[in-house]
Amino acid sequence: MSNSLIMLRPILIGRMLTRRMLTSSILKWILLTVLLTGCSSTSLVYNNADWLVRGKIDDYFSLSGPQQQQLKSDIDNILQWHRQQELTEYSDLLNQFTQQYADGLTSGELDLFFDKVSSARIRLVETSIPTASQFLSTVSIKQINYYDRIFLEKRVERAKELDTPPEEYTDENFTDFIENLEEWFGDFDEDQMAQLRIISDSRLDNRQYWFERSKLRHQEFSDLLRSHPSKEKIEQYLHDRFVALKRTDAQEQDISRQVRLYWLSALLSIDKIIITKQRNHFISRVSDYSIDFLALSKQSFKPLRSSNKK
């Protein structure tokens, strides 16, 4: 599933941590996969998150054997913390949301929901930063070169996407938008589709901005790694960037506010046009995730292992 429902999906299926927020691949994939993907088999994904995370990190850094072993231990610790501390919070939040959603959403309810999702993101970021910092302090110049090469390859792919004509882009965006909505609400009639097209087309196109921003972020991050920084320096960088947001300029802050306002307006507009059957379909889907999260939180887990920090 694409990120068309980026402000609604996060607590449901863990996609709050988008590429814009987490340009540094190691931290991105630790956080993204720990918070689950959009798979219907929640338990399967969650219980294999360790393997998925390490696989994504290996794609970018070509891990050594010792790095693989250390990351497995550290990521297991994060997952065990997440299972103990966070999953019941997610389940409770979803239950509260479905109760509110039953009689229609208000702007205040959505604002509060967004804030709680953001708080969950921050908790996970803060918990994951020591692991990310520990690993990044061990990468070699060869691995940094490999990371730079992979970034450039992906940048070429993204550049091709930017060449898509505006009309084609809005059509593709609308197709993704509807596919996402239908997964959660069921089918829409022609009148609803016409209104949803207006909502979809009003979405701001910030692709060029994030494309250029990612290049600057990557260069900053690569330069940091090449400076042979201490684990503490890397940890401070990640905290400043992803928690304190000290490396976010005024333009990025403004765009982020616009994105939030767009989704607030879009979700309220969608809420006004759906019928009872669609509302019940959505509540049922969300409730399923709430049940999954609660069940996962009660599954047995190994005692937290001490990480062999260097």
Contacts in CASP RR format, 6 or more apart in sequence:
PFRMAT RR
TARGET T0000
AUTHOR 0000-0000-0000
METHOD contacts of the structure
MODEL  1
MSNSLIMLRPILIGRMLTRRMLTSSILKWILLTVLLTGCSSTSLVYNNAD
WLVRGKIDDYFSLSGPQQQQLKSDIDNILQWHRQQELTEYSDLLNQFTQQ
YADGLTSGELDLFFDKVSSARIRLVETSIPTASQFLSTVSIKQINYYDRI
FLEKRVERAKELDTPPEEYTDENFTDFIENLEEWFGDFDEDQMAQLRIIS
DSRLDNRQYWFERSKLRHQEFSDLLRSHPSKEKIEQYLHDRFVALKRTDA
QEQDISRQVRLYWLSALLSIDKIIITKQRNHFISRVSDYSIDFLALSKQS
FKPLRSSNKK
1 9 0 8 1.000
1 13 0 8 1.000
1 38 0 8 1.000
1 179 0 8 1.000
1 180 0 8 1.000
1 183 0 8 1.000
2 176 0 8 1.000
2 179 0 8 1.000
2 180 0 8 1.000
3 9 0 8 1.000
3 15 0 8 1.000
3 18 0 8 1.000
4 173 0 8 1.000
4 176 0 8 1.000
4 177 0 8 1.000
4 180 0 8 1.000
4 181 0 8 1.000
4 200 0 8 1.000
5 180 0 8 1.000
5 181 0 8 1.000
5 184 0 8 1.000
6 15 0 8 1.000
6 16 0 8 1.000
6 18 0 8 1.000
6 259 0 8 1.000
6 263 0 8 1.000
7 114 0 8 1.000
7 117 0 8 1.000
7 259 0 8 1.000
7 260 0 8 1.000
7 263 0 8 1.000
7 264 0 8 1.000
7 267 0 8 1.000
8 263 0 8 1.000
8 267 0 8 1.000
9 15 0 8 1.000
9 16 0 8 1.000
9 38 0 8 1.000
10 16 0 8 1.000
10 17 0 8 1.000
10 35 0 8 1.000
10 117 0 8 1.000
10 120 0 8 1.000
10 121 0 8 1.000
11 90 0 8 1.000
11 93 0 8 1.000
11 94 0 8 1.000
11 97 0 8 1.000
11 113 0 8 1.000
11 116 0 8 1.000
11 117 0 8 1.000
11 120 0 8 1.000
12 94 0 8 1.000
12 286 0 8 1.000
12 289 0 8 1.000
13 36 0 8 1.000
13 37 0 8 1.000
13 38 0 8 1.000
13 39 0 8 1.000
13 289 0 8 1.000
14 32 0 8 1.000
14 35 0 8 1.000
14 36 0 8 1.000
14 37 0 8 1.000
14 38 0 8 1.000
15 32 0 8 1.000
15 35 0 8 1.000
15 37 0 8 1.000
15 38 0 8 1.000
16 35 0 8 1.000
16 117 0 8 1.000
16 118 0 8 1.000
16 120 0 8 1.000
16 121 0 8 1.000
17 28 0 8 1.000
17 31 0 8 1.000
17 32 0 8 1.000
17 35 0 8 1.000
17 121 0 8 1.000
17 124 0 8 1.000
19 28 0 8 1.000
19 210 0 8 1.000
19 214 0 8 1.000
20 210 0 8 1.000
20 213 0 8 1.000
20 214 0 8 1.000
21 121 0 8 1.000
21 242 0 8 1.000
22 28 0 8 1.000
22 31 0 8 1.000
22 32 0 8 1.000
22 242 0 8 1.000
23 213 0 8 1.000
23 214 0 8 1.000
23 217 0 8 1.000
23 218 0 8 1.000
23 221 0 8 1.000
24 132 0 8 1.000
24 217 0 8 1.000
24 221 0 8 1.000
24 238 0 8 1.000
24 241 0 8 1.000
25 56 0 8 1.000
25 57 0 8 1.000
25 60 0 8 1.000
25 61 0 8 1.000
25 147 0 8 1.000
25 151 0 8 1.000
26 57 0 8 1.000
26 60 0 8 1.000
26 61 0 8 1.000
26 132 0 8 1.000
26 135 0 8 1.000
26 136 0 8 1.000
27 125 0 8 1.000
27 128 0 8 1.000
27 129 0 8 1.000
27 132 0 8 1.000
27 238 0 8 1.000
27 242 0 8 1.000
29 53 0 8 1.000
29 55 0 8 1.000
29 56 0 8 1.000
29 57 0 8 1.000
29 60 0 8 1.000
30 53 0 8 1.000
30 57 0 8 1.000
30 75 0 8 1.000
30 78 0 8 1.000
30 128 0 8 1.000
30 131 0 8 1.000
30 132 0 8 1.000
31 121 0 8 1.000
31 124 0 8 1.000
31 125 0 8 1.000
31 128 0 8 1.000
32 56 0 8 1.000
33 49 0 8 1.000
33 52 0 8 1.000
33 53 0 8 1.000
33 56 0 8 1.000
34 49 0 8 1.000
34 53 0 8 1.000
34 75 0 8 1.000
34 78 0 8 1.000
34 79 0 8 1.000
34 82 0 8 1.000
34 124 0 8 1.000
34 128 0 8 1.000
35 124 0 8 1.000
36 42 0 8 1.000
36 45 0 8 1.000
36 46 0 8 1.000
36 49 0 8 1.000
37 45 0 8 1.000
37 52 0 8 1.000
38 45 0 8 1.000
39 45 0 8 1.000
42 289 0 8 1.000
42 292 0 8 1.000
42 293 0 8 1.000
42 296 0 8 1.000
43 292 0 8 1.000
43 295 0 8 1.000
43 296 0 8 1.000
45 52 0 8 1.000
46 79 0 8 1.000
46 296 0 8 1.000
47 296 0 8 1.000
49 75 0 8 1.000
49 79 0 8 1.000
50 72 0 8 1.000
50 75 0 8 1.000
50 76 0 8 1.000
50 79 0 8 1.000
53 71 0 8 1.000
53 75 0 8 1.000
54 63 0 8 1.000
54 68 0 8 1.000
54 71 0 8 1.000
54 72 0 8 1.000
54 75 0 8 1.000
57 63 0 8 1.000
57 71 0 8 1.000
57 135 0 8 1.000
58 68 0 8 1.000
59 150 0 8 1.000
60 146 0 8 1.000
60 147 0 8 1.000
60 150 0 8 1.000
60 151 0 8 1.000
61 67 0 8 1.000
61 139 0 8 1.000
61 143 0 8 1.000
61 146 0 8 1.000
61 147 0 8 1.000
62 143 0 8 1.000
62 146 0 8 1.000
63 71 0 8 1.000
67 135 0 8 1.000
67 138 0 8 1.000
70 134 0 8 1.000
70 135 0 8 1.000
70 138 0 8 1.000
70 307 0 8 1.000
70 308 0 8 1.000
71 131 0 8 1.000
71 135 0 8 1.000
73 305 0 8 1.000
73 307 0 8 1.000
73 308 0 8 1.000
74 131 0 8 1.000
74 134 0 8 1.000
74 135 0 8 1.000
74 307 0 8 1.000
75 131 0 8 1.000
76 302 0 8 1.000
76 305 0 8 1.000
77 131 0 8 1.000
77 304 0 8 1.000
77 305 0 8 1.000
77 307 0 8 1.000
78 127 0 8 1.000
78 128 0 8 1.000
78 131 0 8 1.000
80 301 0 8 1.000
80 302 0 8 1.000
80 304 0 8 1.000
81 127 0 8 1.000
81 304 0 8 1.000
82 124 0 8 1.000
82 127 0 8 1.000
83 296 0 8 1.000
83 297 0 8 1.000
83 299 0 8 1.000
83 301 0 8 1.000
84 297 0 8 1.000
84 301 0 8 1.000
86 120 0 8 1.000
86 123 0 8 1.000
86 124 0 8 1.000
87 293 0 8 1.000
87 294 0 8 1.000
87 296 0 8 1.000
87 297 0 8 1.000
88 293 0 8 1.000
88 294 0 8 1.000
88 297 0 8 1.000
89 120 0 8 1.000
90 120 0 8 1.000
90 290 0 8 1.000
90 293 0 8 1.000
91 290 0 8 1.000
91 291 0 8 1.000
91 293 0 8 1.000
91 294 0 8 1.000
91 297 0 8 1.000
93 113 0 8 1.000
93 116 0 8 1.000
93 120 0 8 1.000
94 286 0 8 1.000
94 287 0 8 1.000
94 289 0 8 1.000
94 290 0 8 1.000
94 293 0 8 1.000
95 287 0 8 1.000
95 290 0 8 1.000
97 113 0 8 1.000
97 286 0 8 1.000
98 283 0 8 1.000
98 286 0 8 1.000
98 287 0 8 1.000
98 290 0 8 1.000
100 106 0 8 1.000
100 109 0 8 1.000
101 271 0 8 1.000
101 279 0 8 1.000
101 282 0 8 1.000
101 283 0 8 1.000
101 286 0 8 1.000
102 279 0 8 1.000
102 283 0 8 1.000
104 271 0 8 1.000
104 279 0 8 1.000
105 267 0 8 1.000
105 268 0 8 1.000
105 271 0 8 1.000
107 264 0 8 1.000
107 268 0 8 1.000
110 264 0 8 1.000
110 267 0 8 1.000
110 268 0 8 1.000
111 264 0 8 1.000
114 260 0 8 1.000
114 264 0 8 1.000
122 243 0 8 1.000
125 238 0 8 1.000
125 242 0 8 1.000
125 243 0 8 1.000
126 239 0 8 1.000
126 243 0 8 1.000
129 235 0 8 1.000
129 238 0 8 1.000
129 239 0 8 1.000
129 242 0 8 1.000
129 243 0 8 1.000
130 235 0 8 1.000
131 307 0 8 1.000
132 234 0 8 1.000
132 238 0 8 1.000
133 231 0 8 1.000
133 232 0 8 1.000
133 234 0 8 1.000
133 235 0 8 1.000
133 238 0 8 1.000
134 231 0 8 1.000
134 307 0 8 1.000
134 309 0 8 1.000
134 310 0 8 1.000
136 225 0 8 1.000
136 231 0 8 1.000
136 234 0 8 1.000
137 229 0 8 1.000
137 230 0 8 1.000
137 231 0 8 1.000
137 234 0 8 1.000
137 310 0 8 1.000
138 310 0 8 1.000
139 147 0 8 1.000
139 225 0 8 1.000
141 226 0 8 1.000
144 222 0 8 1.000
144 225 0 8 1.000
144 226 0 8 1.000
147 222 0 8 1.000
147 225 0 8 1.000
148 218 0 8 1.000
148 222 0 8 1.000
151 218 0 8 1.000
151 222 0 8 1.000
155 211 0 8 1.000
155 214 0 8 1.000
155 215 0 8 1.000
158 211 0 8 1.000
158 214 0 8 1.000
159 211 0 8 1.000
161 207 0 8 1.000
162 207 0 8 1.000
162 208 0 8 1.000
162 211 0 8 1.000
164 172 0 8 1.000
166 205 0 8 1.000
169 205 0 8 1.000
170 200 0 8 1.000
170 201 0 8 1.000
173 200 0 8 1.000
173 203 0 8 1.000
174 196 0 8 1.000
174 197 0 8 1.000
174 200 0 8 1.000
174 201 0 8 1.000
177 196 0 8 1.000
177 199 0 8 1.000
177 200 0 8 1.000
178 188 0 8 1.000
178 193 0 8 1.000
178 196 0 8 1.000
178 200 0 8 1.000
181 188 0 8 1.000
181 196 0 8 1.000
181 270 0 8 1.000
182 188 0 8 1.000
183 285 0 8 1.000
184 281 0 8 1.000
184 282 0 8 1.000
184 285 0 8 1.000
185 274 0 8 1.000
185 278 0 8 1.000
185 279 0 8 1.000
185 281 0 8 1.000
185 282 0 8 1.000
186 278 0 8 1.000
186 281 0 8 1.000
188 196 0 8 1.000
188 278 0 8 1.000
192 273 0 8 1.000
192 274 0 8 1.000
195 269 0 8 1.000
195 273 0 8 1.000
196 270 0 8 1.000
196 273 0 8 1.000
199 266 0 8 1.000
199 269 0 8 1.000
199 270 0 8 1.000
202 262 0 8 1.000
202 266 0 8 1.000
203 262 0 8 1.000
203 266 0 8 1.000
204 255 0 8 1.000
204 258 0 8 1.000
204 259 0 8 1.000
204 262 0 8 1.000
206 255 0 8 1.000
206 259 0 8 1.000
209 251 0 8 1.000
209 255 0 8 1.000
213 252 0 8 1.000
220 247 0 8 1.000
224 233 0 8 1.000
224 234 0 8 1.000
224 237 0 8 1.000
229 237 0 8 1.000
231 310 0 8 1.000
240 246 0 8 1.000
240 247 0 8 1.000
241 247 0 8 1.000
241 248 0 8 1.000
245 253 0 8 1.000
248 256 0 8 1.000
274 282 0 8 1.000
END
